[in-house]
């Protein structure tokens, strides 16, 4: 039995994939621009799924998906930074005057208020904007590869012996 509920694991998986989309796109574009479009197509198929990727489609995916990928990276980065800061509140602010902070006068109360508040913000962030961005990314990838055969599926077939 896992400690993390299934829905939370799904949200974390979406957040990780969305946050890594921009760096993965940069790698795909770099592969295309360095003369390895086949490898870029395999990379893109592995990263975002789908079939029919070519070097040109990988570049189109990077350029057209840049706003969504940058927004996802920004949101995931903010979530990570906020998580470290708020859940690690006692580590960062132990030597300050925390007696007047929210939840004070004890450090346990301050940490509980900050961790609970950030946990709620984090849930809302992972529950709505990131899945919407991920849906947009999937729709873009599907649109770019719609009806296109995979390069590996276009192998020549031997003619039957007569």
DSSP file (Angstrom, degrees, kcal/mol; ACC not computed):
  #  RESIDUE AA STRUCTURE BP1 BP2  ACC     N-H-->O    O-->H-N    N-H-->O    O-->H-N    TCO  KAPPA ALPHA  PHI   PSI    X-CA   Y-CA   Z-CA
    1    1 A X              0   0    0      0, 0.0     2,-0.2     0, 0.0     3,-0.0   0.000 360.0 360.0 360.0 127.5    0.0    0.0    0.0
    2    2 A X        -     0   0    0      1,-0.1     4,-0.1     2,-0.1     0, 0.0  -0.532 360.0-142.3 -82.9 146.9    1.4    3.3   -1.1
    3    3 A X  S    S+     0   0    0     -2,-0.2     2,-0.5     2,-0.1    -1,-0.1   0.841  88.0  69.6 -74.1 -34.5    1.5    6.3    1.3
    4    4 A X  S    S-     0   0    0      1,-0.1    -2,-0.1     2,-0.0     5,-0.1  -0.743  91.6-119.5 -89.1 126.7    0.7    8.7   -1.5
    5    5 A X     >  -     0   0    0     -2,-0.5     4,-2.2     1,-0.1     5,-0.2  -0.215  23.7-112.2 -62.5 156.7   -2.9    8.4   -2.9
    6    6 A X  H  > S+     0   0    0      1,-0.2     4,-2.1     2,-0.2     5,-0.1   0.875 116.0  52.5 -58.8 -42.0   -3.3    7.6   -6.6
    7    7 A X  H  > S+     0   0    0      1,-0.2     4,-2.2     2,-0.2    -1,-0.2   0.895 109.6  49.3 -64.5 -39.4   -4.7   11.0   -7.5
    8    8 A X  H  > S+     0   0    0      2,-0.2     4,-2.5     1,-0.2    -1,-0.2   0.894 109.1  51.9 -66.8 -39.7   -1.7   12.8   -5.9
    9    9 A X  H  X S+     0   0    0     -4,-2.2     4,-2.4     1,-0.2    -1,-0.2   0.903 109.7  50.7 -61.8 -39.4    0.7   10.5   -7.7
   10   10 A X  H  X S+     0   0    0     -4,-2.1     4,-2.3     2,-0.2    -2,-0.2   0.912 110.4  48.5 -64.2 -42.9   -1.0   11.4  -11.0
   11   11 A X  H  X S+     0   0    0     -4,-2.2     4,-2.3     1,-0.2    -2,-0.2   0.900 112.2  48.8 -64.7 -40.2   -0.8   15.1  -10.2
   12   12 A X  H  X S+     0   0    0     -4,-2.5     4,-2.6     2,-0.2    -2,-0.2   0.906 110.2  51.5 -66.0 -40.7    2.9   14.8   -9.4
   13   13 A X  H  X S+     0   0    0     -4,-2.4     4,-2.4     2,-0.2     5,-0.2   0.913 111.0  47.9 -61.6 -43.3    3.5   12.8  -12.6
   14   14 A X  H  X S+     0   0    0     -4,-2.3     4,-2.6     1,-0.2     5,-0.2   0.912 112.0  50.2 -63.1 -42.4    1.8   15.5  -14.6
   15   15 A X  H  X S+     0   0    0     -4,-2.3     4,-2.5     2,-0.2    -2,-0.2   0.905 111.3  47.7 -63.8 -42.1    3.8   18.2  -12.8
   16   16 A X  H  X S+     0   0    0     -4,-2.6     4,-1.8     2,-0.2    -2,-0.2   0.939 114.2  46.1 -65.3 -46.7    7.1   16.5  -13.5
   17   17 A X  H  < S+     0   0    0     -4,-2.4     4,-0.5     1,-0.2    -2,-0.2   0.905 115.2  47.2 -63.1 -40.9    6.3   15.9  -17.2
   18   18 A X  H >< S+     0   0    0     -4,-2.6     3,-0.8     1,-0.2     4,-0.5   0.900 112.1  50.2 -67.6 -40.1    5.1   19.5  -17.6
   19   19 A X  H 3< S+     0   0    0     -4,-2.5     4,-0.4     1,-0.2     3,-0.2   0.805 113.4  45.2 -68.5 -28.9    8.2   20.9  -15.8
   20   20 A X  T 3X S+     0   0    0     -4,-1.8     4,-2.2    -5,-0.2    -1,-0.2   0.451  88.8  90.4 -93.0  -0.6   10.6   18.9  -17.9
   21   21 A X  H <> S+     0   0    0     -3,-0.8     4,-2.4    -4,-0.5     5,-0.2   0.906  86.1  48.6 -64.5 -42.6    8.9   19.6  -21.3
   22   22 A X  H  > S+     0   0    0     -4,-0.5     4,-2.3    47,-0.4    -1,-0.2   0.951 113.4  45.0 -67.0 -49.0   10.9   22.8  -22.0
   23   23 A X  H  > S+     0   0    0     -4,-0.4     4,-2.0     1,-0.2    -1,-0.2   0.902 114.6  50.3 -60.2 -37.7   14.3   21.2  -21.3
   24   24 A X  H  X S+     0   0    0     -4,-2.2     4,-2.3     1,-0.2    -2,-0.2   0.889 109.8  50.7 -66.3 -38.0   13.3   18.1  -23.3
   25   25 A X  H  X S+     0   0    0     -4,-2.4     4,-2.7     2,-0.2    -2,-0.2   0.884 108.0  52.4 -64.9 -38.6   12.2   20.3  -26.2
   26   26 A X  H  X S+     0   0    0     -4,-2.3     4,-2.5     2,-0.2    -2,-0.2   0.902 109.1  50.0 -63.9 -40.2   15.6   22.2  -26.1
   27   27 A X  H  X S+     0   0    0     -4,-2.0     4,-2.3     2,-0.2    -2,-0.2   0.924 111.3  49.0 -63.0 -44.1   17.3   18.8  -26.3
   28   28 A X  H  X S+     0   0    0     -4,-2.3     4,-2.1     2,-0.2    -2,-0.2   0.910 112.3  47.6 -62.0 -43.1   15.2   17.8  -29.3
   29   29 A X  H  X S+     0   0    0     -4,-2.7     4,-2.8     1,-0.2    -1,-0.2   0.901 110.5  52.3 -65.0 -40.2   15.8   21.1  -31.1
   30   30 A X  H  X S+     0   0    0     -4,-2.5     4,-1.4     1,-0.2    -2,-0.2   0.907 108.5  51.0 -62.4 -41.0   19.6   20.8  -30.4
   31   31 A X  H  <>S+     0   0    0     -4,-2.3     5,-2.7     2,-0.2    -1,-0.2   0.912 112.5  46.2 -63.1 -41.6   19.5   17.3  -31.9
   32   32 A X  H ><5S+     0   0    0     -4,-2.1     3,-1.6     1,-0.2     5,-0.3   0.940 112.9  49.0 -65.0 -46.4   17.8   18.5  -35.0
   33   33 A X  H 3<5S+     0   0    0     -4,-2.8    -1,-0.2     1,-0.3    -2,-0.2   0.691 107.4  55.6 -71.3 -17.9   20.1   21.5  -35.4
   34   34 A X  T 3<5S-     0   0    0     -4,-1.4    -1,-0.3    -5,-0.2    -2,-0.2   0.268 126.3 -96.7 -96.8  11.8   23.2   19.4  -35.0
   35   35 A X  T < 5S+     0   0    0     -3,-1.6    -3,-0.2    -5,-0.1     3,-0.2   0.729  93.5 111.9  88.7  22.8   22.1   17.1  -37.9
   36   36 A X     >< +     0   0    0     -5,-2.7     4,-2.1    -6,-0.2     5,-0.2  -0.485  23.4 150.6-124.0  62.6   20.5   14.3  -36.0
   37   37 A X  H  > S+     0   0    0     -5,-0.3     4,-2.3     1,-0.2     5,-0.1   0.833  72.8  55.9 -66.4 -31.1   16.8   14.5  -36.9
   38   38 A X  H  > S+     0   0    0      2,-0.2     4,-2.1     1,-0.2    -1,-0.2   0.917 109.7  45.2 -65.0 -42.7   16.2   10.8  -36.6
   39   39 A X  H  > S+     0   0    0      2,-0.2     4,-2.5     1,-0.2    -2,-0.2   0.883 112.1  52.7 -67.4 -37.7   17.5   10.8  -33.0
   40   40 A X  H  X S+     0   0    0     -4,-2.1     4,-2.8     2,-0.2    -2,-0.2   0.892 108.1  51.4 -63.5 -39.3   15.4   13.9  -32.3
   41   41 A X  H  X S+     0   0    0     -4,-2.3     4,-2.3     2,-0.2    -2,-0.2   0.911 111.6  46.3 -64.7 -42.2   12.3   12.2  -33.6
   42   42 A X  H  X S+     0   0    0     -4,-2.1     4,-2.0     2,-0.2    -2,-0.2   0.905 112.9  50.8 -65.6 -40.4   12.9    9.2  -31.4
   43   43 A X  H  X S+     0   0    0     -4,-2.5     4,-2.5     2,-0.2    -2,-0.2   0.938 111.6  46.7 -60.9 -48.0   13.6   11.5  -28.4
   44   44 A X  H  X>S+     0   0    0     -4,-2.8     4,-3.0     1,-0.2     5,-0.6   0.886 110.6  52.6 -64.7 -38.6   10.4   13.4  -29.0
   45   45 A X  H  X5S+     0   0    0     -4,-2.3     4,-1.1     1,-0.2    -1,-0.2   0.877 112.9  45.4 -63.5 -36.5    8.4   10.2  -29.4
   46   46 A X  H  <5S+     0   0    0     -4,-2.0    -2,-0.2    -5,-0.2    -1,-0.2   0.886 117.8  42.9 -72.9 -38.8    9.8    9.0  -26.1
   47   47 A X  H  <5S+     0   0    0     -4,-2.5    -2,-0.2    -5,-0.2    -3,-0.2   0.941 134.2  13.8 -74.8 -48.7    9.2   12.3  -24.2
   48   48 A X  H  <5S-     0   0    0     -4,-3.0    -3,-0.2     1,-0.2    -2,-0.2   0.475  99.6-132.5-111.2  -2.7    5.8   13.2  -25.5
   49   49 A X     << +     0   0    0     -4,-1.1    -1,-0.2    -5,-0.6    -2,-0.1  -0.167  54.8 100.8  79.4-178.3    4.5   10.0  -27.0
   50   50 A X        -     0   0    0     -4,-0.1     2,-0.3    -5,-0.0    -1,-0.2  -0.111  60.5-103.6  88.9 170.1    2.9    9.6  -30.4
   51   51 A X  S    S+     0   0    0     94,-0.2    97,-0.2     1,-0.1    99,-0.1  -0.861  83.8  55.2-128.8 163.7    4.3    8.5  -33.7
   52   52 A X        +     0   0    0     -2,-0.3     2,-0.2     1,-0.3    -1,-0.1   0.660  62.1 158.6  89.9  17.0    5.3   10.3  -36.9
   53   53 A X        +     0   0    0    -12,-0.2    98,-0.3    -3,-0.2     2,-0.3  -0.546  11.3 174.2 -74.6 137.8    7.8   12.7  -35.4
   54   54 A X     >  -     0   0    0     -2,-0.2     4,-2.3   -13,-0.1     5,-0.2  -0.808  48.1 -95.4-128.5 174.3   10.4   14.1  -37.8
   55   55 A X  H  > S+     0   0    0     -2,-0.3     4,-2.1     1,-0.2     5,-0.2   0.914 124.8  48.8 -59.0 -43.7   13.0   16.8  -37.4
   56   56 A X  H  > S+     0   0    0      1,-0.2     4,-2.4     2,-0.2    -1,-0.2   0.886 111.3  49.2 -64.6 -39.1   10.8   19.5  -38.7
   57   57 A X  H  > S+     0   0    0      2,-0.2     4,-2.5     1,-0.2    -1,-0.2   0.855 108.2  54.3 -69.8 -33.7    7.9   18.5  -36.5
   58   58 A X  H  X S+     0   0    0     -4,-2.3     4,-2.1     2,-0.2    -2,-0.2   0.939 111.0  45.5 -63.9 -45.4   10.2   18.4  -33.4
   59   59 A X  H  X S+     0   0    0     -4,-2.1     4,-2.6     1,-0.2     5,-0.2   0.908 112.6  50.9 -63.2 -41.4   11.3   22.0  -34.2
   60   60 A X  H  X S+     0   0    0     -4,-2.4     4,-3.0     1,-0.2     5,-0.3   0.898 109.3  51.5 -62.0 -39.7    7.6   23.0  -34.7
   61   61 A X  H  X S+     0   0    0     -4,-2.5     4,-1.8     2,-0.2    -1,-0.2   0.889 111.1  47.8 -63.6 -40.0    6.7   21.4  -31.4
   62   62 A X  H  < S+     0   0    0     -4,-2.1     4,-0.5     2,-0.2    -2,-0.2   0.937 117.2  41.1 -67.2 -46.3    9.4   23.3  -29.6
   63   63 A X  H >< S+     0   0    0     -4,-2.6     3,-0.8     1,-0.2     4,-0.3   0.946 120.7  40.8 -69.4 -48.3    8.5   26.7  -31.2
   64   64 A X  H 3< S+     0   0    0     -4,-3.0     3,-0.3     1,-0.2     4,-0.3   0.812 118.2  47.6 -71.6 -29.2    4.7   26.3  -30.9
   65   65 A X  T 3X S+     0   0    0     -4,-1.8     4,-3.1    -5,-0.3     5,-0.3   0.446  82.5 100.2 -90.0   0.0    4.8   24.8  -27.5
   66   66 A X  H <> S+     0   0    0     -3,-0.8     4,-2.8    -4,-0.5     5,-0.3   0.897  80.6  48.9 -56.7 -46.3    7.2   27.4  -26.0
   67   67 A X  H  > S+     0   0    0     -4,-0.3     4,-2.1    -3,-0.3    -1,-0.2   0.938 116.7  42.1 -61.5 -44.0    4.6   29.5  -24.2
   68   68 A X  H  > S+     0   0    0     -4,-0.3     4,-2.4     2,-0.2    -2,-0.2   0.925 116.8  47.4 -66.7 -44.0    3.0   26.4  -22.6
   69   69 A X  H  X S+     0   0    0     -4,-3.1     4,-2.4     2,-0.2   -47,-0.4   0.892 112.8  48.7 -66.1 -39.5    6.3   24.8  -21.8
   70   70 A X  H  X S+     0   0    0     -4,-2.8     4,-2.3    -5,-0.3    -1,-0.2   0.905 112.2  48.8 -67.0 -40.8    7.7   28.0  -20.3
   71   71 A X  H  X S+     0   0    0     -4,-2.1     4,-2.6    -5,-0.3    -2,-0.2   0.912 111.9  49.3 -64.3 -41.8    4.6   28.6  -18.2
   72   72 A X  H  X S+     0   0    0     -4,-2.4     4,-2.7     2,-0.2     5,-0.3   0.920 111.3  49.0 -63.2 -43.7    4.7   25.0  -16.9
   73   73 A X  H  X S+     0   0    0     -4,-2.4     4,-2.5     1,-0.2    -1,-0.2   0.899 111.8  50.1 -63.0 -39.6    8.4   25.3  -16.0
   74   74 A X  H  X S+     0   0    0     -4,-2.3     4,-2.4     2,-0.2    -2,-0.2   0.927 113.0  45.5 -63.9 -45.6    7.7   28.6  -14.2
   75   75 A X  H  X S+     0   0    0     -4,-2.6     4,-2.4     2,-0.2    -2,-0.2   0.910 114.8  46.8 -66.1 -42.3    4.8   27.1  -12.2
   76   76 A X  H  X S+     0   0    0     -4,-2.7     4,-2.5     2,-0.2    -2,-0.2   0.907 112.7  50.2 -67.2 -40.5    6.7   23.9  -11.3
   77   77 A X  H  X S+     0   0    0     -4,-2.5     4,-2.7    -5,-0.3     5,-0.2   0.913 111.4  48.7 -61.7 -42.5    9.8   26.0  -10.3
   78   78 A X  H  X S+     0   0    0     -4,-2.4     4,-2.9     1,-0.2     5,-0.2   0.907 110.6  51.3 -62.8 -41.6    7.6   28.2   -8.2
   79   79 A X  H  X S+     0   0    0     -4,-2.4     4,-2.1     2,-0.2    -2,-0.2   0.910 112.4  45.6 -63.2 -42.5    6.0   25.1   -6.6
   80   80 A X  H  X S+     0   0    0     -4,-2.5     4,-2.4     2,-0.2     5,-0.2   0.935 114.9  46.7 -66.6 -45.8    9.4   23.6   -5.8
   81   81 A X  H  X S+     0   0    0     -4,-2.7     4,-2.4     1,-0.2    -2,-0.2   0.939 114.7  47.0 -61.1 -47.6   10.8   26.8   -4.4
   82   82 A X  H  X S+     0   0    0     -4,-2.9     4,-2.9    -5,-0.2     5,-0.4   0.860 111.0  52.7 -63.7 -35.8    7.7   27.5   -2.3
   83   83 A X  H  X S+     0   0    0     -4,-2.1     4,-2.3    -5,-0.2     5,-0.5   0.937 111.1  45.1 -66.3 -46.3    7.7   23.9   -1.0
   84   84 A X  H  X S+     0   0    0     -4,-2.4     4,-1.0     1,-0.2    -2,-0.2   0.911 118.0  45.2 -63.2 -41.1   11.3   24.1    0.2
   85   85 A X  H  < S+     0   0    0     -4,-2.4     7,-0.2    -5,-0.2    -2,-0.2   0.928 120.8  35.6 -70.6 -45.2   10.7   27.5    1.7
   86   86 A X  H >< S+     0   0    0     -4,-2.9     3,-1.1    -5,-0.2    -3,-0.2   0.897 120.7  43.5 -81.9 -40.2    7.4   26.8    3.5
   87   87 A X  H 3< S+     0   0    0     -4,-2.3     3,-0.3    -5,-0.4    -1,-0.2   0.782 118.5  47.1 -75.0 -24.2    7.8   23.2    4.5
   88   88 A X  T >X S+     0   0    0     -4,-1.0     4,-1.6    -5,-0.5     3,-1.1   0.068  75.2 128.5 -98.5  24.1   11.4   24.0    5.7
   89   89 A X  H <>  +     0   0    0     -3,-1.1     4,-2.4     1,-0.3    -1,-0.2   0.861  68.1  54.3 -49.5 -45.9   10.3   27.1    7.5
   90   90 A X  H 3> S+     0   0    0     -3,-0.3     4,-0.7     1,-0.2    -1,-0.3   0.853 107.7  51.3 -61.6 -31.6   12.0   26.2   10.8
   91   91 A X  H <4 S+     0   0    0     -3,-1.1    -1,-0.2     1,-0.2    -2,-0.2   0.886 116.5  38.4 -71.1 -37.3   15.3   25.7    9.0
   92   92 A X  H  < S+     0   0    0     -4,-1.6    -2,-0.2    -7,-0.2     3,-0.2   0.818 127.6  29.6 -84.2 -31.4   15.2   29.1    7.3
   93   93 A X  H >< S+     0   0    0     -4,-2.4     3,-1.2    -5,-0.2    -1,-0.2   0.145  79.9 111.1-120.3  19.7   13.7   31.3   10.0
   94   94 A X  T 3< S+     0   0    0     -4,-0.7     4,-0.2     1,-0.3    -1,-0.1   0.866  82.2  48.0 -64.7 -36.5   14.8   29.7   13.3
   95   95 A X  T 3  S+     0   0    0     -4,-0.2    -1,-0.3    -3,-0.2     2,-0.1   0.371 100.5  84.8 -88.6   7.2   17.1   32.6   14.2
   96   96 A X  S <  S-     0   0    0     -3,-1.2     2,-1.6     1,-0.0     3,-0.1  -0.449  97.9 -88.0 -98.6 176.6   14.6   35.3   13.5
   97   97 A X    >   +     0   0    0      1,-0.2     3,-0.6    -2,-0.1    -2,-0.1  -0.664  55.0 161.3 -85.7  88.3   11.8   36.7   15.7
   98   98 A X  G >   +     0   0    0     -2,-1.6     3,-1.0    -4,-0.2    -1,-0.2   0.417  48.1  95.3 -88.7   1.3    9.1   34.2   14.8
   99   99 A X  G 3  S+     0   0    0      1,-0.3    -1,-0.2     5,-0.1     7,-0.1   0.767  91.8  39.6 -66.0 -24.7    7.0   35.0   17.8
  100  100 A X  G <  S+     0   0    0     -3,-0.6    -1,-0.3     5,-0.1    -2,-0.1   0.385  94.0 108.3-104.0   2.9    4.9   37.5   15.8
  101  101 A X  S X  S-     0   0    0     -3,-1.0     3,-2.6     1,-0.2     2,-0.1  -0.289  89.6 -71.6 -73.7 164.2    4.7   35.4   12.6
  102  102 A X  T 3  S+     0   0    0      1,-0.3    12,-0.3     8,-0.1    11,-0.2  -0.363 126.1  17.5 -57.0 127.9    1.5   33.8   11.6
  103  103 A X  T >  S+     0   0    0      1,-0.2     3,-0.5    10,-0.1    -1,-0.3   0.333 110.5 161.1  91.1  -6.7    0.8   30.9   13.9
  104  104 A X  T <   +     0   0    0     -3,-2.6    -1,-0.2     1,-0.3    -5,-0.1  -0.091  35.4  69.4 -65.7 170.7    3.3   32.2   16.5
  105  105 A X  T 3  S+     0   0    0     -3,-0.1     2,-0.3    -7,-0.1    -1,-0.3  -0.971 106.6  50.5 -93.8  -2.3    4.5   32.4   19.3
  106  106 A X  S <> S-     0   0    0     -3,-0.5     4,-2.1     1,-0.1     5,-0.1  -0.706  76.7-130.4 -99.2 153.0    5.8   28.9   18.9
  107  107 A X  H  > S+     0   0    0     -2,-0.3     4,-2.9     1,-0.2     5,-0.2   0.848 109.1  58.2 -65.8 -33.2    7.9   27.6   16.0
  108  108 A X  H  > S+     0   0    0      2,-0.2     4,-2.4     1,-0.2    -1,-0.2   0.911 108.2  45.5 -63.2 -41.9    5.6   24.6   15.8
  109  109 A X  H  > S+     0   0    0      2,-0.2     4,-2.3     1,-0.2    -5,-0.2   0.907 113.0  49.8 -67.4 -41.5    2.6   26.8   15.3
  110  110 A X  H  X S+     0   0    0     -4,-2.1     4,-2.4    -7,-0.2     5,-0.2   0.935 113.3  46.2 -62.1 -46.4    4.4   29.0   12.8
  111  111 A X  H  X S+     0   0    0     -4,-2.9     4,-3.1     1,-0.2     5,-0.3   0.915 111.1  52.4 -63.9 -42.1    5.5   26.0   10.8
  112  112 A X  H  X S+     0   0    0     -4,-2.4     4,-2.2    -5,-0.2     5,-0.2   0.911 111.5  46.1 -61.8 -42.5    2.0   24.4   10.9
  113  113 A X  H  X S+     0   0    0     -4,-2.3     4,-2.4   -11,-0.2    -1,-0.2   0.934 117.1  43.2 -66.1 -45.5    0.3   27.6    9.6
  114  114 A X  H  X S+     0   0    0     -4,-2.4     4,-2.4   -12,-0.3     5,-0.2   0.909 115.9  47.3 -69.0 -41.4    2.9   28.0    6.8
  115  115 A X  H  X S+     0   0    0     -4,-3.1     4,-2.3    -5,-0.2    -1,-0.2   0.898 114.5  46.9 -67.3 -39.5    3.0   24.4    5.8
  116  116 A X  H  X S+     0   0    0     -4,-2.2     4,-2.0    -5,-0.3    -2,-0.2   0.934 113.6  47.6 -67.8 -45.7   -0.8   24.1    5.8
  117  117 A X  H  X S+     0   0    0     -4,-2.4     4,-2.1    -5,-0.2    -2,-0.2   0.918 115.3  44.6 -61.4 -44.2   -1.3   27.3    3.8
  118  118 A X  H  X S+     0   0    0     -4,-2.4     4,-3.2     2,-0.2     5,-0.2   0.882 109.0  57.1 -69.8 -36.7    1.4   26.3    1.2
  119  119 A X  H  X S+     0   0    0     -4,-2.3     4,-2.2    -5,-0.2    -1,-0.2   0.902 108.4  47.5 -58.9 -40.6    0.0   22.7    1.0
  120  120 A X  H  X S+     0   0    0     -4,-2.0     4,-2.3     2,-0.2    -2,-0.2   0.927 113.4  47.1 -66.3 -45.1   -3.4   24.2    0.0
  121  121 A X  H  X S+     0   0    0     -4,-2.1     4,-2.5     1,-0.2    -2,-0.2   0.907 112.3  51.0 -61.3 -41.9   -1.8   26.5   -2.6
  122  122 A X  H  X S+     0   0    0     -4,-3.2     4,-2.7     2,-0.2     5,-0.2   0.903 108.6  50.9 -64.2 -41.7    0.2   23.6   -3.9
  123  123 A X  H  X S+     0   0    0     -4,-2.2     4,-1.9    -5,-0.2    -1,-0.2   0.934 112.3  46.5 -60.9 -45.8   -2.8   21.4   -4.3
  124  124 A X  H  X>S+     0   0    0     -4,-2.3     4,-1.8     2,-0.2     5,-0.6   0.892 113.0  50.1 -64.2 -39.0   -4.7   24.2   -6.2
  125  125 A X  I  <>S+     0   0    0     -4,-2.5     5,-1.5     1,-0.2    -2,-0.2   0.915 117.1  39.4 -65.3 -43.6   -1.6   24.8   -8.4
  126  126 A X  I  <5S+     0   0    0     -4,-2.7     5,-0.3    -5,-0.2    -1,-0.2   0.718 114.6  55.1 -79.2 -20.7   -1.2   21.1   -9.2
  127  127 A X  I  <5S+     0   0    0     -4,-1.9    -2,-0.2    -5,-0.2    -1,-0.2   0.857 122.8  10.9 -83.1 -35.9   -4.9   20.5   -9.5
  128  128 A X  I  X5S+     0   0    0     -4,-1.8     4,-1.7    -5,-0.2     5,-0.2   0.848 123.2  38.4-113.8 -63.6   -5.9   23.1  -12.1
  129  129 A X  I  ><S+     0   0    0     -5,-0.6     4,-2.4     1,-0.2     5,-0.2   0.921 114.9  49.7 -63.7 -43.9   -3.3   25.0  -14.1
  130  130 A X  H  ><S+     0   0    0     -5,-1.5     4,-2.7     1,-0.2    -1,-0.2   0.916 110.6  48.1 -66.1 -42.7   -0.8   22.3  -14.6
  131  131 A X  H  > S+     0   0    0     -5,-0.3     4,-2.3     2,-0.2    -1,-0.2   0.880 111.8  52.0 -62.6 -34.3   -3.3   19.7  -15.9
  132  132 A X  H  X S+     0   0    0     -4,-1.7     4,-2.1     2,-0.2    -2,-0.2   0.925 111.1  46.8 -64.5 -43.2   -4.7   22.3  -18.3
  133  133 A X  H  X S+     0   0    0     -4,-2.4     4,-2.4     1,-0.2    -2,-0.2   0.915 111.3  51.7 -64.0 -42.3   -1.2   23.1  -19.6
  134  134 A X  H  X S+     0   0    0     -4,-2.7     4,-2.5     1,-0.2    -1,-0.2   0.893 108.2  51.8 -62.5 -39.5   -0.5   19.4  -20.0
  135  135 A X  H  X S+     0   0    0     -4,-2.3     4,-2.4     1,-0.2    -1,-0.2   0.904 109.7  49.7 -63.2 -40.5   -3.7   18.9  -22.0
  136  136 A X  H  X S+     0   0    0     -4,-2.1     4,-2.2     2,-0.2    -2,-0.2   0.892 110.4  50.0 -64.0 -40.1   -2.7   21.8  -24.2
  137  137 A X  H  X S+     0   0    0     -4,-2.4     4,-2.3     2,-0.2    -2,-0.2   0.914 111.5  48.1 -64.7 -42.9    0.7   20.2  -24.7
  138  138 A X  H  X S+     0   0    0     -4,-2.5     4,-2.6     1,-0.2    -2,-0.2   0.896 110.9  51.3 -64.2 -40.0   -0.8   16.9  -25.6
  139  139 A X  H  X S+     0   0    0     -4,-2.4     4,-2.3     2,-0.2    -1,-0.2   0.900 110.1  49.4 -64.7 -40.0   -3.2   18.5  -28.0
  140  140 A X  H  X S+     0   0    0     -4,-2.2     4,-2.1     2,-0.2    -2,-0.2   0.929 112.4  47.4 -64.2 -45.1   -0.4   20.3  -29.8
  141  141 A X  H  X S+     0   0    0     -4,-2.3     4,-1.5     1,-0.2    -2,-0.2   0.908 112.8  49.0 -63.4 -41.3    1.7   17.1  -30.1
  142  142 A X  H  X S+     0   0    0     -4,-2.6     4,-0.6     1,-0.2    -1,-0.2   0.887 110.5  51.1 -65.2 -38.3   -1.4   15.2  -31.4
  143  143 A X  H  < S+     0   0    0     -4,-2.3     3,-0.5     1,-0.2    -1,-0.2   0.882 110.0  49.6 -66.3 -38.2   -2.1   17.9  -33.9
  144  144 A X  H  < S+     0   0    0     -4,-2.1    -1,-0.2     1,-0.2    -2,-0.2   0.792 121.1  33.8 -71.9 -27.2    1.5   17.9  -35.2
  145  145 A X  H >< S+     0   0    0     -4,-1.5     3,-1.8    -5,-0.2    -1,-0.2   0.301  82.8 140.2-110.9   9.2    1.6   14.1  -35.6
  146  146 A X  T 3< S-     0   0    0     -4,-0.6     3,-0.1    -3,-0.5    -3,-0.1  -0.324  80.9  -6.5 -61.5 124.8   -2.1   13.5  -36.7
  147  147 A X  T 3  S+     0   0    0      1,-0.2     2,-0.5    -2,-0.1    -1,-0.3   0.618  98.9 132.7  71.4  13.0   -2.3   10.9  -39.4
  148  148 A X    <   -     0   0    0     -3,-1.8    -1,-0.2   -97,-0.2   -97,-0.1  -0.839  53.5-130.2-100.4 129.8    1.4   10.6  -39.9
  149  149 A X        -     0   0    0     -2,-0.5     2,-0.1   -97,-0.1     5,-0.1  -0.440  29.7-103.0 -73.3 151.6    3.0    7.2  -40.0
  150  150 A X    >>  -     0   0    0      1,-0.1     3,-1.1    -2,-0.1     4,-0.7  -0.478  25.1-123.8 -68.6 142.2    5.9    6.5  -37.9
  151  151 A X  G >4 S+     0   0    0    -98,-0.3     3,-0.7     1,-0.3    -1,-0.1   0.845 115.1  53.5 -56.8 -32.4    9.2    6.5  -39.8
  152  152 A X  G >4 S+     0   0    0      1,-0.2     3,-0.6     2,-0.1    -1,-0.3   0.742 102.3  58.5 -74.6 -21.0    9.8    3.0  -38.6
  153  153 A X  G <4 S+     0   0    0     -3,-1.1    -1,-0.2     1,-0.2    -2,-0.2   0.612  90.8  72.8 -80.9 -11.8    6.4    1.9  -39.9
  154  154 A X  G <<  +     0   0    0     -3,-0.7    -1,-0.2    -4,-0.7     2,-0.1   0.007  66.9 139.0 -93.6  30.0    7.4    2.9  -43.4
  155  155 A X    <   -     0   0    0     -3,-0.6     2,-0.1     1,-0.1    -3,-0.0  -0.454  61.8-102.5 -71.3 144.9    9.8    0.0  -44.0
  156  156 A X        -     0   0    0     -2,-0.1     2,-0.4     1,-0.1    -1,-0.1  -0.442  33.2-138.3 -68.4 141.9    9.7   -1.6  -47.4
  157  157 A X        -     0   0    0     -2,-0.1     2,-0.1    -3,-0.1    -1,-0.1  -0.851  20.4-112.8-103.9 134.5    7.8   -4.9  -47.5
  158  158 A X        -     0   0    0     -2,-0.4     2,-0.2     1,-0.1     3,-0.1  -0.403  33.6-115.4 -66.4 139.0    9.2   -7.8  -49.4
  159  159 A X        -     0   0    0      1,-0.1    -1,-0.1    -2,-0.1     3,-0.1  -0.500  35.8-103.3 -73.6 142.6    7.1   -8.7  -52.5
  160  160 A X        -     0   0    0     -2,-0.2     2,-0.2     1,-0.1    -1,-0.1  -0.366  38.6-105.1 -66.8 146.3    5.5  -12.1  -52.3
  161  161 A X              0   0    0      1,-0.1    -1,-0.1    -3,-0.1    -3,-0.0  -0.505 360.0 360.0 -72.3 136.6    7.2  -14.8  -54.4
  162  162 A X              0   0    0     -2,-0.2    -1,-0.1    -3,-0.1    -2,-0.1   0.399 360.0 360.0-104.5 360.0    5.2  -15.7  -57.6
